Amino acid sequence: MYFCLRVDLDYVPWDTPDAKEFGHGEPAMLLRILELARNTGFKFHFFASNRVLRAFPTNADAVLNEGHDLDWFCKHLDEPGARFEEAMAEFATLGHEPKGFSLREKWPEGVMPFDGMEKLKFISAPNGKVPSQFKLFPVEGRSIRDIARTGVTARTWVDTTKAQVREAASRNIGITFPVRPQVLARLDPKMVYLRELLDLANAVGLPVRTLRDVMNTPR
């Protein structure tokens, strides 16, 4: 049993469509999330896209220096070999080796693992069939990005997520809650609701952990 806060880093200021929709709040939100972790002792699991690793390596450094886990955010599985090699090169400049990756969507049917992927051990993605070499940590429900686009209130969003947390606790299973700081800056800029979720997870017996830590826990 666990509650994993999965933080997907994909903001770059020249991404005009996302910036127009969600603003430029990710840099400040990342600092707030790191501060929240320092103040509470929580450890979060960050996943960085290729473009973030290229454009903002200091963000990845900050995540690692604060003691959090960092892995790869694989936005697309088209041309996977090239994207994977680029990501591994960027991680190497940080002196860090990824152990898994996150996806926005389910693993596409018919796509095979590519060379070098044997280094990766797990996937965080919506529930579905994945290659047998990976441990799947399923993500329940819709992404925060999709939810924000529906125009629902932050209160409705957090109450829905709380129900998912309680259900996971009642079933004695773990749950992964993915967020994008850029979107969170619009939906919950002061992290009032995020704190509520973290507190609830602890209260119902779902300790806040990273997927790496869950993988490393003896059964």
N, C-alpha and C positions, 0 to 999 in steps of 0.2 A: 504494500500500500504506500502511495506517495502522491504528492501534488508537485508537479513540475511546472514552473513558470518558464516557458519557452519564449525567448526574446529574439525575434528575427530582425536583423539589421540590414536594411536595403536602401536607406535614404541617400540620395545624392541631390544637390541643389538644382542641377540642370534637368532633372526629371520633371518637366513642366506639367504633364497631366496629373501626376500624384501631388505635386506641390500645389497646383490649383485646387485640387480636391481636398487635401488634408493639411496644407501649409508646410512651414519649415521648422516645426517644433521638435524634430527628433534630436538634434544635438543637446538641447537643454533637457529634454526628457530622459535621455540616456544618463546624464549626470544625476538627475533626480532618482532614477532607478538604482544607480550605484550607491547613492547616499542612503536610500531606503535600506539597501542590503547591509550597509555598514551599521546603521542604527538598530537593525533588528537581528543581525546575525544570519539572515537568510542567504542561501547560495542559489544563484539562478543559472540557467543554461542559455547561453547566447549562441546564435547561429548567424554567420556573416556571409553575405553574397560576394561574388567575385568583384563587383564594382566597388563595394565598400572596402574590401581588402586592399584594392588598388588605390582608391581615392583617400581613404581615411585609416591608414594602418595604426595611427595613434589611438583610435577607438578600440581596436582589437587589443592593443597593448594595455589600455586602461582596464578592459575587462579581465585580462589575464592577471594583471598586477593586483587587482582587487580580490583575486582568488576564485573567480567564477570559471565555469567550464565554457569552452568555445569550440564550435564545430562549424561545418559548412552548410550554408543555406543554398540549396540547389534550386534555383528558380525555374529552370527549364531542363528537360531531359533530351532536347534536340541537340545534336552535335555534342553528346555527353563527354566523349573522350577529350576533346579540346577544352571544354569548360573545366573538366576535372583536373587536367594537367595544369591549367592556369591557376586554379584554386590551390593546388598542392604547392606550386611555386611561391605563391603569395604567403601561404602558411609557413613555408620554409624560411622566408625572410624574417618571420617572427620567432623562429626557433621553436615552433609549435607543430604538433602532428595531430590532425583531426582523427577522430575515432568513429564518427557517424555524420549523418546529414539530415536536414529537414527538407520537406517538400510542401508546396502549397496544395497540391492535388494528390490523388491516389497515384501509385506507381502505374504508368501506362501499360496497358496490355500489349504484349509483343515486344517490349523493349527489354533487351538483355543487358546484364551488367557489363561494364567495359573494363578494359585492361587497367590494372592498378587498384580496382575497387575492393580487392581482397583485404586491403588495409582498413577498410571501413566495416564496422561491426553492427551498426544499428541504423534504423530509419525512424524519424518522427514524421508521420503523415496520416491523412485520413485512412480509416480502416479499409483494407482491401488486400489483394494478393500481392506479395512481394517475393523477389528471388529468395530461395531458401537459405542463402548465406547470411542474410540479414535478420536481426531481431527487430520486429516491428513494434514500436510504441505508438498505438493509435491515438489520433486526436479526435475528440468528440465535438460534434456541433459545428457551427459555421465559424469562419475566421472573424476576428475583430474588424478586419478591413471590410469584409462583406456586410457585417452587421452595421457598421457605421454608414454604409451606403444606403441602408434602408430607412435611415432617418429616425430610428428608435431612440428613446431617451437613454441616458447612461444608467438611470435607475432600473429600467426594464432590462437592459443588457446585464447588469450585475445580478439582478434577481434570477434571471434565467440561468446564469452560470452557477449561482449558488445552488440551485436545484440540482444541477449536474454534479456538483461536488458532493452534495449529500447522498445522491444516488450511488456515486462511486464508493463512498464510505460504507453504505449499507451493503454493497456487493463485495466489499473487501478487495477492491481493485484500485490500481493507480489511475491518475488522470493527468493529462498534459493540457495546459492552458496556454495557447500561443497568442502573443501580442506583438504588434508593431509599434515602436515608440512614436513614430510619426503619426499614427492613427490615435494612439493613446493620448497624445498631446491635445488632440481635438476633443476626444470623448471623456477623458478623465485627467485633465492637466495637473491637478493637485494630488492625484493618486488616492483620493478618498475611497473609491470603490475597489481599487486594486488592493489596498490595505485590508478592506473588509474581506475580500476573497482569501487572502493569505491567513488572516486571523481565523476565518471559518475553517479552512483546511486543517489547521493545527487543532482547533477545538473538536473536530469530528474524527481525529485520529489519522489524518493524512499528512505526515511530515513533509515539509518543503524540501525537495531533493532534486538533484539533476539526474538526467538519464544515464550519464556516465556512472554516477554513484550507484544507481539502481543496477546497472550492468555488473558492477564490481562487487555487489553484495552476495556473499555465499548463500545458497539456498539450502 
